[in-house]
Amino acid sequence: MSSRHQGRRPRPEPDDGPVLVYGRNPVRELIRAGRRPVTEVWALSQAAEDPALEGVRVLVRKRDELARLAGTGDHQGMVAITEEYPYADPQALLEGDGPIMVLDEVQDPRNLGAVARVADAAGFAGLVIPTRGSPGITPVACKASAGAVEHLHIARIGSIVAFVNDLAGSGRWAAGADADDGVDYREVPWDAGAVIVLGAEGAGLRPRVKQVCDRLVRIPMRGRVGSLNLSTAAAVLAFEAVAGGPGGA
């Protein structure tokens, strides 16, 4: 976790062309959430019969046609053409129920999607990412989240430092994940006002972000591998936060 996140820098995704969501669960959740309209769905013949597609224009296509549209063979027989992701208002997240997850310049959209899935599963108020240094909610992030991004409120902000620095005015507090300097996460009195801040793969939290966090936390490692991957660390901290810390909620 934190300063030793595992991950690799992905290839950048193209900015032109239609806005896509691919993969069976991501497309199903896109339709079920109803937060952005679906123009049409390209699907293999067997996938086109999925009940989740009822009421949506479906075009039956071959596997290679879906791969060309999606730019990957990892489409699971279903690709939706939709609109840009509807990012949330950061202030609305602060006023929401439950903790918040913040990612400080996480580079890999797969990690971003996996953390979004964790935040949604744990019942967080939402997720915050920067406008720079983050891939945003791309088709790869949607796929990695298994569609969770369509339900979770995700905000983009200009400055993580400014966002964390201003938390006190909303009654919230920041716990920055740091494998070297943090206290054991099990000793923290977690509550619904917690904002968990996780750093980028390999680099961890930037020094300025660490400085503005109210406390730093770590997950003790008992084995020979010195860190957890980003989404696993997020899950450990997220479910501890919603449990309420020492003694439970």
C-alpha atoms as an extended CHARMM CRD file, in Angstrom:
* protein
*
       249  EXT
         1         1  MET       CA              0.0000000000        0.0000000000        0.0000000000  PROA      1               0.0000000000
         2         2  SER       CA              0.9040000000        3.6760000000        0.1150000000  PROA      2               0.0000000000
         3         3  SER       CA              4.5300000000        4.3580000000       -0.7640000000  PROA      3               0.0000000000
         4         4  ARG       CA              5.0330000000        1.0020000000       -2.4520000000  PROA      4               0.0000000000
         5         5  HSD       CA              1.8810000000        0.4320000000       -4.4900000000  PROA      5               0.0000000000
         6         6  GLN       CA              2.2700000000       -2.1560000000       -7.2060000000  PROA      6               0.0000000000
         7         7  GLY       CA              1.2380000000       -1.1970000000      -10.7450000000  PROA      7               0.0000000000
         8         8  ARG       CA              2.3490000000       -0.4180000000      -14.2430000000  PROA      8               0.0000000000
         9         9  ARG       CA              1.8430000000        2.6530000000      -16.3560000000  PROA      9               0.0000000000
        10        10  PRO       CA             -0.8330000000        1.8740000000      -18.9500000000  PROA      10              0.0000000000
        11        11  ARG       CA             -0.9640000000        3.0200000000      -22.5340000000  PROA      11              0.0000000000
        12        12  PRO       CA             -2.9700000000        6.2260000000      -22.8680000000  PROA      12              0.0000000000
        13        13  GLU       CA             -6.4840000000        5.7830000000      -24.1840000000  PROA      13              0.0000000000
        14        14  PRO       CA             -7.5650000000        7.7610000000      -27.2530000000  PROA      14              0.0000000000
        15        15  ASP       CA             -9.6140000000       10.9040000000      -26.6880000000  PROA      15              0.0000000000
        16        16  ASP       CA            -11.4650000000       10.8610000000      -30.0150000000  PROA      16              0.0000000000
        17        17  GLY       CA            -14.2690000000        8.6210000000      -31.2300000000  PROA      17              0.0000000000
        18        18  PRO       CA            -17.4500000000        7.5200000000      -29.4460000000  PROA      18              0.0000000000
        19        19  VAL       CA            -17.6950000000        7.2060000000      -25.6760000000  PROA      19              0.0000000000
        20        20  LEU       CA            -17.7350000000        3.4870000000      -24.9270000000  PROA      20              0.0000000000
        21        21  VAL       CA            -18.4050000000        1.0690000000      -22.1100000000  PROA      21              0.0000000000
        22        22  TYR       CA            -17.5540000000       -2.5800000000      -22.7230000000  PROA      22              0.0000000000
        23        23  GLY       CA            -17.9380000000       -5.8210000000      -20.8030000000  PROA      23              0.0000000000
        24        24  ARG       CA            -21.1790000000       -7.4850000000      -19.7500000000  PROA      24              0.0000000000
        25        25  ASN       CA            -21.3650000000       -6.2400000000      -16.1670000000  PROA      25              0.0000000000
        26        26  PRO       CA            -20.2290000000       -2.6820000000      -17.0000000000  PROA      26              0.0000000000
        27        27  VAL       CA            -22.8510000000       -2.3930000000      -19.7680000000  PROA      27              0.0000000000
        28        28  ARG       CA            -25.5760000000       -3.8710000000      -17.5630000000  PROA      28              0.0000000000
        29        29  GLU       CA            -24.7660000000       -1.4160000000      -14.7520000000  PROA      29              0.0000000000
        30        30  LEU       CA            -24.5590000000        1.4850000000      -17.2100000000  PROA      30              0.0000000000
        31        31  ILE       CA            -28.1330000000        0.7560000000      -18.2710000000  PROA      31              0.0000000000
        32        32  ARG       CA            -29.3770000000       -0.0370000000      -14.7680000000  PROA      32              0.0000000000
        33        33  ALA       CA            -27.9450000000        3.1440000000      -13.2340000000  PROA      33              0.0000000000
        34        34  GLY       CA            -29.4970000000        5.3540000000      -15.9230000000  PROA      34              0.0000000000
        35        35  ARG       CA            -27.1060000000        8.2160000000      -15.2480000000  PROA      35              0.0000000000
        36        36  ARG       CA            -26.0060000000        8.5520000000      -18.8760000000  PROA      36              0.0000000000
        37        37  PRO       CA            -27.9920000000        7.6600000000      -21.9740000000  PROA      37              0.0000000000
        38        38  VAL       CA            -27.1140000000        4.6740000000      -24.1440000000  PROA      38              0.0000000000
        39        39  THR       CA            -27.2760000000        5.2890000000      -27.8970000000  PROA      39              0.0000000000
        40        40  GLU       CA            -26.9140000000        1.6310000000      -28.8410000000  PROA      40              0.0000000000
        41        41  VAL       CA            -25.2660000000       -1.6080000000      -27.8070000000  PROA      41              0.0000000000
        42        42  TRP       CA            -23.2050000000       -3.8070000000      -30.1110000000  PROA      42              0.0000000000
        43        43  ALA       CA            -23.4050000000       -7.4270000000      -29.0010000000  PROA      43              0.0000000000
        44        44  LEU       CA            -22.6720000000      -10.9800000000      -30.0520000000  PROA      44              0.0000000000
        45        45  SER       CA            -25.8230000000      -12.8990000000      -30.9620000000  PROA      45              0.0000000000
        46        46  GLN       CA            -25.9650000000      -14.7910000000      -27.6490000000  PROA      46              0.0000000000
        47        47  ALA       CA            -25.3000000000      -11.6480000000      -25.5950000000  PROA      47              0.0000000000
        48        48  ALA       CA            -27.9760000000       -9.7010000000      -27.4870000000  PROA      48              0.0000000000
        49        49  GLU       CA            -30.6460000000      -11.7540000000      -25.6750000000  PROA      49              0.0000000000
        50        50  ASP       CA            -29.5390000000      -10.4670000000      -22.2580000000  PROA      50              0.0000000000
        51        51  PRO       CA            -32.6620000000       -9.1750000000      -20.4050000000  PROA      51              0.0000000000
        52        52  ALA       CA            -30.6450000000       -6.1660000000      -19.2030000000  PROA      52              0.0000000000
        53        53  LEU       CA            -30.6880000000       -4.8390000000      -22.7790000000  PROA      53              0.0000000000
        54        54  GLU       CA            -34.4820000000       -4.6250000000      -22.9630000000  PROA      54              0.0000000000
        55        55  GLY       CA            -35.5530000000       -1.2330000000      -24.3130000000  PROA      55              0.0000000000
        56        56  VAL       CA            -32.0810000000       -0.4710000000      -25.7200000000  PROA      56              0.0000000000
        57        57  ARG       CA            -31.2100000000       -0.4710000000      -29.4310000000  PROA      57              0.0000000000
        58        58  VAL       CA            -29.0670000000       -3.5820000000      -29.9500000000  PROA      58              0.0000000000
        59        59  LEU       CA            -27.0030000000       -4.3400000000      -33.0570000000  PROA      59              0.0000000000
        60        60  VAL       CA            -25.7520000000       -7.9040000000      -33.4700000000  PROA      60              0.0000000000
        61        61  ARG       CA            -22.1210000000       -7.9120000000      -34.5400000000  PROA      61              0.0000000000
        62        62  LYS       CA            -19.2510000000      -10.3730000000      -34.8990000000  PROA      62              0.0000000000
        63        63  ARG       CA            -16.5290000000      -10.7020000000      -32.2770000000  PROA      63              0.0000000000
        64        64  ASP       CA            -13.8850000000       -8.9760000000      -34.3990000000  PROA      64              0.0000000000
        65        65  GLU       CA            -16.2290000000       -6.0540000000      -35.0830000000  PROA      65              0.0000000000
        66        66  LEU       CA            -16.7270000000       -5.5940000000      -31.3540000000  PROA      66              0.0000000000
        67        67  ALA       CA            -12.9680000000       -5.7550000000      -30.8220000000  PROA      67              0.0000000000
        68        68  ARG       CA            -12.3810000000       -3.0400000000      -33.4140000000  PROA      68              0.0000000000
        69        69  LEU       CA            -14.9830000000       -0.7860000000      -31.8350000000  PROA      69              0.0000000000
        70        70  ALA       CA            -13.7710000000       -1.3530000000      -28.2740000000  PROA      70              0.0000000000
        71        71  GLY       CA            -10.0800000000       -1.3240000000      -29.1830000000  PROA      71              0.0000000000
        72        72  THR       CA             -9.6490000000       -4.5660000000      -27.2230000000  PROA      72              0.0000000000
        73        73  GLY       CA            -10.7170000000       -8.1810000000      -27.2920000000  PROA      73              0.0000000000
        74        74  ASP       CA            -11.7250000000       -7.9020000000      -23.6380000000  PROA      74              0.0000000000
        75        75  HSD       CA            -15.3010000000       -6.8380000000      -24.4630000000  PROA      75              0.0000000000
        76        76  GLN       CA            -17.0950000000      -10.0370000000      -23.3180000000  PROA      76              0.0000000000
        77        77  GLY       CA            -19.4410000000       -9.7770000000      -26.2730000000  PROA      77              0.0000000000
        78        78  MET       CA            -20.9990000000       -6.4230000000      -25.4140000000  PROA      78              0.0000000000
        79        79  VAL       CA            -20.0650000000       -2.7810000000      -26.1560000000  PROA      79              0.0000000000
        80        80  ALA       CA            -22.2810000000        0.2360000000      -25.4040000000  PROA      80              0.0000000000
        81        81  ILE       CA            -22.0690000000        3.6500000000      -27.0480000000  PROA      81              0.0000000000
        82        82  THR       CA            -22.9260000000        6.2840000000      -24.4580000000  PROA      82              0.0000000000
        83        83  GLU       CA            -22.0120000000        9.8120000000      -23.3080000000  PROA      83              0.0000000000
        84        84  GLU       CA            -19.2320000000       11.3130000000      -21.1950000000  PROA      84              0.0000000000
        85        85  TYR       CA            -19.0590000000       10.2640000000      -17.5630000000  PROA      85              0.0000000000
        86        86  PRO       CA            -21.1130000000       12.5590000000      -15.2620000000  PROA      86              0.0000000000
        87        87  TYR       CA            -18.6580000000       13.6530000000      -12.5800000000  PROA      87              0.0000000000
        88        88  ALA       CA            -20.1130000000       14.6710000000       -9.2270000000  PROA      88              0.0000000000
        89        89  ASP       CA            -19.8860000000       17.9800000000       -7.3950000000  PROA      89              0.0000000000
        90        90  PRO       CA            -17.0910000000       17.7030000000       -4.7710000000  PROA      90              0.0000000000
        91        91  GLN       CA            -19.1320000000       19.6930000000       -2.2410000000  PROA      91              0.0000000000
        92        92  ALA       CA            -22.0160000000       17.2600000000       -2.6400000000  PROA      92              0.0000000000
        93        93  LEU       CA            -19.6620000000       14.4060000000       -1.7770000000  PROA      93              0.0000000000
        94        94  LEU       CA            -18.5530000000       16.1790000000        1.3830000000  PROA      94              0.0000000000
        95        95  GLU       CA            -22.1750000000       16.5150000000        2.4140000000  PROA      95              0.0000000000
        96        96  GLY       CA            -22.9700000000       12.8670000000        1.6190000000  PROA      96              0.0000000000
        97        97  ASP       CA            -23.2210000000        9.9520000000        4.0130000000  PROA      97              0.0000000000
        98        98  GLY       CA            -20.2110000000        7.7750000000        4.6760000000  PROA      98              0.0000000000
        99        99  PRO       CA            -16.4440000000        8.0700000000        4.2330000000  PROA      99              0.0000000000
       100       100  ILE       CA            -14.7690000000        9.2900000000        1.0420000000  PROA      100             0.0000000000
       101       101  MET       CA            -11.8570000000        7.8080000000       -0.8920000000  PROA      101             0.0000000000
       102       102  VAL       CA             -9.2720000000       10.1110000000       -2.5080000000  PROA      102             0.0000000000
       103       103  LEU       CA             -6.6670000000        8.9430000000       -5.0350000000  PROA      103             0.0000000000
       104       104  ASP       CA             -3.5550000000       11.0860000000       -5.3430000000  PROA      104             0.0000000000
       105       105  GLU       CA             -2.4050000000       10.8110000000       -8.9790000000  PROA      105             0.0000000000
       106       106  VAL       CA             -3.0750000000        7.1070000000       -9.4380000000  PROA      106             0.0000000000
       107       107  GLN       CA             -1.9450000000        6.3420000000      -12.9940000000  PROA      107             0.0000000000
       108       108  ASP       CA             -3.4650000000        3.0040000000      -13.9720000000  PROA      108             0.0000000000
       109       109  PRO       CA             -7.1700000000        3.0790000000      -14.9430000000  PROA      109             0.0000000000
       110       110  ARG       CA             -7.4410000000       -0.5480000000      -13.8120000000  PROA      110             0.0000000000
       111       111  ASN       CA             -6.4100000000        0.4530000000      -10.3080000000  PROA      111             0.0000000000
       112       112  LEU       CA             -8.7950000000        3.3950000000      -10.4230000000  PROA      112             0.0000000000
       113       113  GLY       CA            -11.6600000000        1.1250000000      -11.4410000000  PROA      113             0.0000000000
       114       114  ALA       CA            -10.8080000000       -1.4840000000       -8.8220000000  PROA      114             0.0000000000
       115       115  VAL       CA            -10.7370000000        1.1360000000       -6.0550000000  PROA      115             0.0000000000
       116       116  ALA       CA            -14.0730000000        2.5300000000       -7.2710000000  PROA      116             0.0000000000
       117       117  ARG       CA            -15.5050000000       -0.9700000000       -6.9470000000  PROA      117             0.0000000000
       118       118  VAL       CA            -14.2190000000       -1.1530000000       -3.3620000000  PROA      118             0.0000000000
       119       119  ALA       CA            -15.6360000000        2.2690000000       -2.4660000000  PROA      119             0.0000000000
       120       120  ASP       CA            -19.0340000000        1.3470000000       -3.8660000000  PROA      120             0.0000000000
       121       121  ALA       CA            -19.0620000000       -2.0340000000       -2.1130000000  PROA      121             0.0000000000
       122       122  ALA       CA            -18.1590000000       -0.4280000000        1.2200000000  PROA      122             0.0000000000
       123       123  GLY       CA            -20.9260000000        2.1740000000        0.9120000000  PROA      123             0.0000000000
       124       124  PHE       CA            -18.6880000000        5.2250000000        0.6360000000  PROA      124             0.0000000000
       125       125  ALA       CA            -20.1190000000        8.6540000000       -0.1330000000  PROA      125             0.0000000000
       126       126  GLY       CA            -17.8500000000        8.7810000000       -3.1560000000  PROA      126             0.0000000000
       127       127  LEU       CA            -14.4120000000        8.9230000000       -4.7190000000  PROA      127             0.0000000000
       128       128  VAL       CA            -12.2560000000       11.9690000000       -5.5510000000  PROA      128             0.0000000000
       129       129  ILE       CA             -9.5710000000       12.0780000000       -8.2450000000  PROA      129             0.0000000000
       130       130  PRO       CA             -7.4970000000       14.9590000000       -9.6440000000  PROA      130             0.0000000000
       131       131  THR       CA             -8.1040000000       16.4750000000      -13.0570000000  PROA      131             0.0000000000
       132       132  ARG       CA             -4.3800000000       16.1290000000      -13.7590000000  PROA      132             0.0000000000
       133       133  GLY       CA             -2.2960000000       13.0320000000      -13.1010000000  PROA      133             0.0000000000
       134       134  SER       CA             -5.2770000000       10.6770000000      -13.2820000000  PROA      134             0.0000000000
       135       135  PRO       CA             -6.7810000000        8.8930000000      -16.2880000000  PROA      135             0.0000000000
       136       136  GLY       CA            -10.3620000000        9.6850000000      -15.2830000000  PROA      136             0.0000000000
       137       137  ILE       CA            -13.2660000000        7.2970000000      -15.8310000000  PROA      137             0.0000000000
       138       138  THR       CA            -12.2160000000        5.6400000000      -19.0730000000  PROA      138             0.0000000000
       139       139  PRO       CA            -13.5890000000        2.4390000000      -20.6550000000  PROA      139             0.0000000000
       140       140  VAL       CA            -10.7540000000        0.5050000000      -18.9770000000  PROA      140             0.0000000000
       141       141  ALA       CA            -11.6620000000        1.9710000000      -15.5690000000  PROA      141             0.0000000000
       142       142  CYS       CA            -15.3340000000        1.1310000000      -16.1570000000  PROA      142             0.0000000000
       143       143  LYS       CA            -14.4440000000       -2.4740000000      -17.0000000000  PROA      143             0.0000000000
       144       144  ALA       CA            -12.1580000000       -2.8330000000      -13.9630000000  PROA      144             0.0000000000
       145       145  SER       CA            -14.8980000000       -1.4980000000      -11.6900000000  PROA      145             0.0000000000
       146       146  ALA       CA            -17.3900000000       -4.1250000000      -12.9810000000  PROA      146             0.0000000000
       147       147  GLY       CA            -19.7890000000       -1.2270000000      -13.5290000000  PROA      147             0.0000000000
       148       148  ALA       CA            -19.4780000000        0.2560000000      -10.0290000000  PROA      148             0.0000000000
       149       149  VAL       CA            -18.4930000000        3.6490000000      -11.4500000000  PROA      149             0.0000000000
       150       150  GLU       CA            -22.0130000000        4.0110000000      -12.8690000000  PROA      150             0.0000000000
       151       151  HSD       CA            -23.4330000000        4.0610000000       -9.3190000000  PROA      151             0.0000000000
       152       152  LEU       CA            -20.6150000000        5.6050000000       -7.2720000000  PROA      152             0.0000000000
       153       153  HSD       CA            -20.3460000000        9.4070000000       -7.1080000000  PROA      153             0.0000000000
       154       154  ILE       CA            -16.9120000000       10.3850000000       -8.4470000000  PROA      154             0.0000000000
       155       155  ALA       CA            -15.6100000000       13.9550000000       -8.4580000000  PROA      155             0.0000000000
       156       156  ARG       CA            -12.6000000000       15.5070000000      -10.1900000000  PROA      156             0.0000000000
       157       157  ILE       CA            -10.8120000000       18.3810000000       -8.5260000000  PROA      157             0.0000000000
       158       158  GLY       CA             -7.9500000000       20.6900000000       -9.4220000000  PROA      158             0.0000000000
       159       159  SER       CA             -5.9150000000       20.2290000000       -6.2300000000  PROA      159             0.0000000000
       160       160  ILE       CA             -5.8470000000       17.2730000000       -3.8400000000  PROA      160             0.0000000000
       161       161  VAL       CA             -3.8790000000       19.4000000000       -1.3700000000  PROA      161             0.0000000000
       162       162  ALA       CA             -6.5200000000       22.1420000000       -1.3330000000  PROA      162             0.0000000000
       163       163  PHE       CA             -9.3510000000       19.5980000000       -1.0580000000  PROA      163             0.0000000000
       164       164  VAL       CA             -7.7610000000       17.8430000000        1.9290000000  PROA      164             0.0000000000
       165       165  ASN       CA             -6.7390000000       21.1410000000        3.5190000000  PROA      165             0.0000000000
       166       166  ASP       CA            -10.3490000000       22.3380000000        3.4880000000  PROA      166             0.0000000000
       167       167  LEU       CA            -11.9120000000       19.2090000000        5.0010000000  PROA      167             0.0000000000
       168       168  ALA       CA            -12.1520000000       20.5870000000        8.5270000000  PROA      168             0.0000000000
       169       169  GLY       CA            -14.8240000000       23.0450000000        7.4280000000  PROA      169             0.0000000000
       170       170  SER       CA            -17.0460000000       20.1230000000        6.4590000000  PROA      170             0.0000000000
       171       171  GLY       CA            -16.5170000000       18.1580000000        9.6560000000  PROA      171             0.0000000000
       172       172  ARG       CA            -14.3370000000       15.5900000000        7.9270000000  PROA      172             0.0000000000
       173       173  TRP       CA            -10.7430000000       14.4980000000        8.5060000000  PROA      173             0.0000000000
       174       174  ALA       CA             -8.0790000000       12.8860000000        6.3130000000  PROA      174             0.0000000000
       175       175  ALA       CA             -6.2060000000        9.6300000000        6.8570000000  PROA      175             0.0000000000
       176       176  GLY       CA             -3.2990000000        9.2940000000        4.4540000000  PROA      176             0.0000000000
       177       177  ALA       CA             -2.0610000000        5.7710000000        3.7300000000  PROA      177             0.0000000000
       178       178  ASP       CA              1.6840000000        5.4920000000        4.2680000000  PROA      178             0.0000000000
       179       179  ALA       CA              3.5540000000        2.2300000000        4.8370000000  PROA      179             0.0000000000
       180       180  ASP       CA              6.5380000000        3.8820000000        6.5130000000  PROA      180             0.0000000000
       181       181  ASP       CA              5.2220000000        6.6900000000        8.7090000000  PROA      181             0.0000000000
       182       182  GLY       CA              1.6620000000        5.6770000000        9.5780000000  PROA      182             0.0000000000
       183       183  VAL       CA              0.1440000000        4.2100000000       12.7230000000  PROA      183             0.0000000000
       184       184  ASP       CA             -1.5540000000        0.8160000000       12.6340000000  PROA      184             0.0000000000
       185       185  TYR       CA             -4.9080000000        1.3520000000       10.8830000000  PROA      185             0.0000000000
       186       186  ARG       CA             -6.6300000000       -0.8040000000       13.5230000000  PROA      186             0.0000000000
       187       187  GLU       CA             -5.7760000000        1.7480000000       16.2010000000  PROA      187             0.0000000000
       188       188  VAL       CA             -7.5550000000        4.6110000000       14.4350000000  PROA      188             0.0000000000
       189       189  PRO       CA            -11.0100000000        5.7530000000       15.6960000000  PROA      189             0.0000000000
       190       190  TRP       CA            -12.6680000000        5.6270000000       12.2860000000  PROA      190             0.0000000000
       191       191  ASP       CA            -16.0080000000        7.3050000000       11.7040000000  PROA      191             0.0000000000
       192       192  ALA       CA            -18.2570000000        8.4240000000        8.8490000000  PROA      192             0.0000000000
       193       193  GLY       CA            -16.2830000000       11.6560000000        8.4690000000  PROA      193             0.0000000000
       194       194  ALA       CA            -13.1160000000        9.8430000000        7.3860000000  PROA      194             0.0000000000
       195       195  VAL       CA            -11.4660000000       10.6630000000        4.0670000000  PROA      195             0.0000000000
       196       196  ILE       CA             -8.9650000000        7.9640000000        3.0660000000  PROA      196             0.0000000000
       197       197  VAL       CA             -6.1650000000        9.2660000000        0.8400000000  PROA      197             0.0000000000
       198       198  LEU       CA             -4.1740000000        6.7590000000       -1.2060000000  PROA      198             0.0000000000
       199       199  GLY       CA             -1.0850000000        7.5630000000       -3.2580000000  PROA      199             0.0000000000
       200       200  ALA       CA              0.0530000000        6.6030000000       -6.7230000000  PROA      200             0.0000000000
       201       201  GLU       CA              1.4850000000        3.2430000000       -7.7100000000  PROA      201             0.0000000000
       202       202  GLY       CA              5.1060000000        3.0170000000       -6.6250000000  PROA      202             0.0000000000
       203       203  ALA       CA              5.3960000000        6.6440000000       -5.5130000000  PROA      203             0.0000000000
       204       204  GLY       CA              2.7700000000        6.7320000000       -2.7590000000  PROA      204             0.0000000000
       205       205  LEU       CA              1.4560000000       10.0140000000       -1.4180000000  PROA      205             0.0000000000
       206       206  ARG       CA              3.1820000000       13.1700000000       -2.5530000000  PROA      206             0.0000000000
       207       207  PRO       CA              4.9560000000       14.9710000000        0.3170000000  PROA      207             0.0000000000
       208       208  ARG       CA              2.6010000000       17.9750000000        0.1940000000  PROA      208             0.0000000000
       209       209  VAL       CA             -0.4310000000       15.7040000000        0.4150000000  PROA      209             0.0000000000
       210       210  LYS       CA              1.0610000000       13.8480000000        3.3980000000  PROA      210             0.0000000000
       211       211  GLN       CA              1.6250000000       17.1420000000        5.1760000000  PROA      211             0.0000000000
       212       212  VAL       CA             -2.0260000000       18.1840000000        5.0380000000  PROA      212             0.0000000000
       213       213  CYS       CA             -3.4610000000       14.8310000000        6.1720000000  PROA      213             0.0000000000
       214       214  ASP       CA             -4.6790000000       14.7830000000        9.7800000000  PROA      214             0.0000000000
       215       215  ARG       CA             -2.9990000000       11.4420000000       10.3840000000  PROA      215             0.0000000000
       216       216  LEU       CA             -1.0900000000        8.7670000000        8.5060000000  PROA      216             0.0000000000
       217       217  VAL       CA             -2.0510000000        5.1010000000        8.6810000000  PROA      217             0.0000000000
       218       218  ARG       CA             -0.4000000000        1.8630000000        7.6160000000  PROA      218             0.0000000000
       219       219  ILE       CA             -1.3380000000       -1.7710000000        7.1700000000  PROA      219             0.0000000000
       220       220  PRO       CA              1.2770000000       -3.9040000000        8.9760000000  PROA      220             0.0000000000
       221       221  MET       CA              2.8830000000       -6.5170000000        6.7200000000  PROA      221             0.0000000000
       222       222  ARG       CA              3.6460000000       -9.8770000000        8.3470000000  PROA      222             0.0000000000
       223       223  GLY       CA              4.9200000000      -11.6900000000        5.2800000000  PROA      223             0.0000000000
       224       224  ARG       CA              7.9580000000      -11.2670000000        3.0870000000  PROA      224             0.0000000000
       225       225  VAL       CA              6.2390000000       -9.0730000000        0.4970000000  PROA      225             0.0000000000
       226       226  GLY       CA              6.4120000000       -5.5000000000        1.7290000000  PROA      226             0.0000000000
       227       227  SER       CA              3.1880000000       -4.1050000000        0.2990000000  PROA      227             0.0000000000
       228       228  LEU       CA             -0.3300000000       -4.7100000000       -0.9600000000  PROA      228             0.0000000000
       229       229  ASN       CA             -1.6400000000       -3.6490000000       -4.3280000000  PROA      229             0.0000000000
       230       230  LEU       CA             -3.6720000000       -0.4750000000       -4.3730000000  PROA      230             0.0000000000
       231       231  SER       CA             -7.1880000000       -1.8910000000       -4.4530000000  PROA      231             0.0000000000
       232       232  THR       CA             -6.4320000000       -4.4710000000       -1.7490000000  PROA      232             0.0000000000
       233       233  ALA       CA             -5.0650000000       -1.7680000000        0.5470000000  PROA      233             0.0000000000
       234       234  ALA       CA             -8.1170000000        0.3560000000       -0.2370000000  PROA      234             0.0000000000
       235       235  ALA       CA            -10.4140000000       -2.5330000000        0.6950000000  PROA      235             0.0000000000
       236       236  VAL       CA             -8.6880000000       -3.1620000000        4.0280000000  PROA      236             0.0000000000
       237       237  LEU       CA             -8.9470000000        0.5020000000        5.0300000000  PROA      237             0.0000000000
       238       238  ALA       CA            -12.4230000000        1.0530000000        3.5830000000  PROA      238             0.0000000000
       239       239  PHE       CA            -14.1210000000       -1.7750000000        5.4360000000  PROA      239             0.0000000000
       240       240  GLU       CA            -12.3390000000       -0.8680000000        8.6690000000  PROA      240             0.0000000000
       241       241  ALA       CA            -13.5600000000        2.7080000000        8.2650000000  PROA      241             0.0000000000
       242       242  VAL       CA            -17.2000000000        1.7050000000        7.8170000000  PROA      242             0.0000000000
       243       243  ALA       CA            -16.9070000000       -0.7180000000       10.7620000000  PROA      243             0.0000000000
       244       244  GLY       CA            -16.0610000000        2.2310000000       12.9910000000  PROA      244             0.0000000000
       245       245  GLY       CA            -12.5150000000        1.5210000000       14.1170000000  PROA      245             0.0000000000
       246       246  PRO       CA            -11.4880000000        0.0080000000       17.5050000000  PROA      246             0.0000000000
       247       247  GLY       CA            -14.3520000000       -1.9540000000       19.0130000000  PROA      247             0.0000000000
       248       248  GLY       CA            -16.5440000000       -1.6510000000       15.9140000000  PROA      248             0.0000000000
       249       249  ALA       CA            -19.3240000000        0.7920000000       15.1350000000  PROA      249             0.0000000000
